């Protein structure tokens, strides 16, 4: 036996890679030590009869170093049998007493390994200590003791132990890997693994561990590349295949291809994962069932996995429980109920089984409470009062009316699930324990509550970070950000949709949603590009309100009012057609977040802001393209008022109606605008609209000025002083404008109005006052250019040159004036130096 193969076997045993152990031991089954490790695998997977057969064969022929370990493992295997043969056990124990006193270092070391790998740790430690008394450098004994330290979370001691072993035996892969696992810094772990890979490029062990480290850091690209390297070493590697499928499902969200690959892996696992494929099938089934968002293609394959496990071991409660749970995830509640009842017959004390059975009964009864469910709930609540089952909590929530109480219960479920993984590194087991599907169910309940957007966003950000392939969750997160005004939310939404397009460039919905963001940010060229890409990938978009809304708003920006009206009318008609469709928040916890459902909701249900914008532009453009008032316009105005009543956008509707009606009924417009409360962020816009109506429609300068005086009285800010002053200028009352600016300067001396006052003085031909104001303002930028222009107009060209002398270039804010100055000064000799252009 080569030392490298031996150390690899230790690594595979420690890491539960049973098939890899057998691949090595079966090649050299004629060698006793190989045969011993092969038999050890069968004990670990619970196939005690086969283990006894192999060990008996070894016991009959081997009288050397493996004898002690063989006898110990035979005793372990016989005791584990369902019907132990105590006579045989007594004979084996008698033989053990005869062999043990004369055992050498290697015999004791093999015994320590055998006991350790069959989870008899205390006895293994005893044998390892005996070995070290004979030889303090024995690698096997040191490994056993160091692994024990690691299992006790004594990481620092374990790290010291692994490093010492690696110094004694540089080829000891378990020690090298152990040193990596007990390093606390991720970059240090990767550095050590890279050194091992350079030294042993054909070994899979360091690749497997590097894959786990990269997975813990969510380095999806590196994980995918490592899985390909592993597959090149062994095309049947379950580690490589698992990561490939994980990348398809969890990272890319490619469920169709993921389901195909998962089905292909099923036969590979059955063929190559020996001696028992069930642990691998069970592990894969749990993982992919919880991260696929209840995708039926994936669940149908994971169900097949766990069905094989349950049929192979009819009395396995974990297998039966998982089988029932996956029937539940598929919405097959009757089959789930039968599965839970079968499991409860084997373990009638399990609170978790009874909780999940009750949940299945509740779903079968259309989520209606009955006496049996009520009694079971009372019992379960009493039994598990300190740590209630999340499934029971979900049923109890359905009976509550207080949103505060519901939110508290949901928060409790989230905290409980997060606490389960608080000390775990991210990985497959992390996702299984967290149960992403359960958190999506909780999310569906949160969405039914008012003012739940912040907590929903927080939960979705967490889930989409862990599972970027949960496209429904990503879309829902983007849509929630859409409801929050501001650049931060828009940037978050762009990031989410951009990542979706990275993995799926042809994804039309992401392009339409990006178009919406661009429209809101007035980036109409980009919006138009995204809309064209969306339509080129999916012509059916023409039949959706969101597409037509975007088309209408883009056409409005381009000045195509007739085309805009047509598209916005189509939007309205499609909304009316789909008015009975369920909103996203009505998704039940029993159906999951299906991609097609959420896509349809986004395309066919406009958020209030977009809906308001659609009606604003529809009514505004319709009024511009019609010479006379129409019933159609009044109809749309009424619809907008009804649809947006009670939302934050009712003021926008009022502003729109006021704009449309100001020509025909200015007094009605004024009445609407006067109802906008001071606290609303559109209040100033409403006041300015009222002022415009007084000035332009009713020809009432006094009321026009009165609007700005009222605004200043309610909010005496610098901005409102400026508004009032500009209003005075609009009615040719320069003196009042000057007085207003001077009052503002007295109220707030730190604010400069020099340029604004100077312009007024120029208009009223009070040039000395204008020059004084320009000089008070300072000597830079726009004011300097205007002052120089004034000097040119007064014929003081030399002073104009001096004014411009300190400027870098006279084009900052008034390029037209700068050009005029340059032309005016071309023939005039310089006073000090040439003006830099």
ZIMOUR-V849882 format. One record per backbone hydrogen bond with DSSP energy under -0.5 kcal/mol. NH is the residue of the N-H (numbers start at 0). CO is the residue of the C=O. Records with the same first field share a line. If there is no record, write none. Layout:
NH->CO + CO
This chain:
5->1
6->2
7->3
8->4
9->5
10->6
11->7
12->8
13->9
14->10
15->12
16->11
17->15
20->16
21->17
22->18
23->19 + 20
24->20
25->21
27->23 + 24
28->25
30->27
31->29
34->30
35->31
36->32
37->33
38->34
39->35
40->36
41->37
42->38
43->39
44->40
45->42
46->41
47->45
50->46
51->47
52->48
53->49
54->50
55->51
56->52
57->53
58->54
59->55
60->56
61->57
62->60
66->63
69->65
70->66
71->67
72->68
73->69
74->70
75->71
76->72
77->73
78->74
79->75
80->76 + 77
83->80
85->83
88->84
89->85
90->86
91->87
92->88
93->89
94->90
95->91
96->92
97->93
98->94
99->95
100->96
101->98
102->99
107->103
108->104
109->105
110->106
111->107
112->108
113->109
114->110
115->111
116->112
117->113
118->115
119->114
120->118
123->119
124->120
125->121
126->122
127->123
128->124
129->125
130->126
131->127
132->128
133->129 + 130
134->130
137->134
141->137
142->138
143->139
144->140
145->141
146->142
147->143
148->144
149->145
150->146
151->147
152->149
153->148
154->152
157->153
158->154
159->155
160->156
161->157
162->158
163->159
164->160
165->161
166->162
167->163
168->164
171->168
172->170
175->171
176->172
177->173
178->174
179->175
180->176
181->177
182->179
188->184
189->185
190->186
191->187
192->188
193->189
194->190
195->191
196->192
197->193
198->194
199->195
202->199
207->203
208->204
209->205
210->206
211->207
212->208
213->209
214->210
215->211
216->212
217->214
218->213
219->217
222->218
223->219
224->220
225->221
226->222
227->223
228->224
229->225
230->226
231->227
232->228
233->229
236->233
240->236
241->237
242->238
243->239
244->240
245->241
246->242
247->243
248->244
249->245
250->245 + 246
251->246
252->247
253->247
254->252
257->253
258->254
259->255
260->256
261->257
262->258
263->259
264->260
265->261
266->262
267->263
268->264
269->265
270->266
271->267
272->268
273->271
280->276
281->277
282->278
283->279
284->280
285->281
286->282
287->283
288->284
289->285 + 286
290->286
291->287
294->291
298->294
299->295
300->296 + 297
301->297
302->298
303->299
304->300
305->301
306->302
307->303
308->304
309->305
310->306
311->307
312->308
315->312
316->314
319->315
320->316
321->317
322->318
323->319
324->320
325->321
326->322
327->323
328->324
329->325
330->327
331->326
332->330
335->331
336->332
337->333
338->334
339->335
340->336
341->337
342->338
343->339
344->340
345->341 + 342
346->342
349->346
350->348
353->349
354->350
355->351
356->352
357->353
358->354
359->355
360->356
361->357
362->358
363->359
364->360
365->362
366->361
367->361 + 364
373->369
374->370
375->371
376->372
377->373
378->374
379->375
380->376
381->377
382->378
383->379
384->381
392->388
393->389
394->390
395->391
396->392
397->393 + 394
398->395
399->396
402->400
405->401
406->402
407->403
408->404
409->405
410->406
411->407
412->408
413->409
414->410
415->411
416->412
417->413
418->414
419->415
420->416 + 417
421->418
423->420
430->426
431->427
432->428
433->429
434->430
435->430
436->289
438->434
439->435
440->436
441->437
442->438
443->439
444->440
445->441
446->442
447->444
448->445
451->448
455->451
456->452
457->453
458->454
459->455
460->456
461->457
462->458
463->459
464->460
465->461
466->462
468->249
469->466
470->468
473->469
474->470
475->471
476->472
477->473
478->474
479->475
480->476
481->477
482->478 + 479
483->480
484->482
489->485
490->486
491->487
492->488
493->489
494->490
495->491
496->492
497->493
498->494
499->495
500->496
501->497
502->498
503->499
506->503
507->505
510->506
511->507
512->508
513->509
514->510
515->511
516->512
517->513
518->514
519->515
520->516
521->518
522->517
523->521
526->522
527->523
528->524
529->525
530->526
531->527
532->528
533->529
534->530
535->531
536->532
537->533
540->537
541->538
542->539
543->540
545->602
547->543
548->544
549->545
550->546
551->547
552->548
553->549
554->550
555->551
556->552
557->553
558->555
559->554
560->558
563->559
564->560
565->561
566->562
567->563
568->564
569->565
570->566
571->567
572->568
573->569
574->570
575->571
576->572
577->573
578->575
580->577
585->582
586->583
590->587
591->587
593->591
597->593
598->594
599->595
600->596
601->597
602->598
603->599
604->600
605->603
610->606
611->607
612->608
613->609
614->610
615->611
616->612
617->613
618->614
619->615
620->616
621->617
622->618
623->619
624->620
625->621
633->629
634->630
635->631
636->632
637->633
638->634
639->635
640->636
641->637
642->638
643->639
644->641
646->643
649->646
650->647
652->648
653->649
654->650
655->651
656->652
657->653
658->654
659->655
660->656
661->657
664->660
668->664
669->665
670->666
671->667
672->668
673->669
674->670 + 671
675->672
679->676
682->679
685->681
686->682
687->683
688->684
689->685
690->686
691->687
692->688
693->689
694->690
695->691
696->691 + 692
697->692
699->693
700->698
703->699
704->700
705->701
706->702
707->703
708->704
709->705
710->706
711->707
712->708
713->709
714->710
716->714
720->716
721->717
722->718
723->719
724->720
725->721
726->722
727->723
728->724
729->725
730->726 + 727
731->728
732->727
733->731
736->732
737->733
738->734
739->735
740->736
741->737
742->738
743->739
744->740
745->741
746->742
747->743
750->747
756->752
757->753
758->754
759->755
760->756
761->757
762->758
763->759
764->761
765->760
766->764
769->765
770->766
771->767
772->768
773->769
774->770
775->771
776->772
777->773
782->779
783->779
784->780
785->781
786->782
787->783
788->784
789->785
790->786
791->787
792->788
793->789
794->790 + 791
795->790
796->794
799->795
800->796
801->797
802->798
803->799
804->800 + 801
806->803
810->808
811->808
817->813
818->814
819->815
820->816
821->817
822->818
823->819
824->820
825->821 + 822
827->824
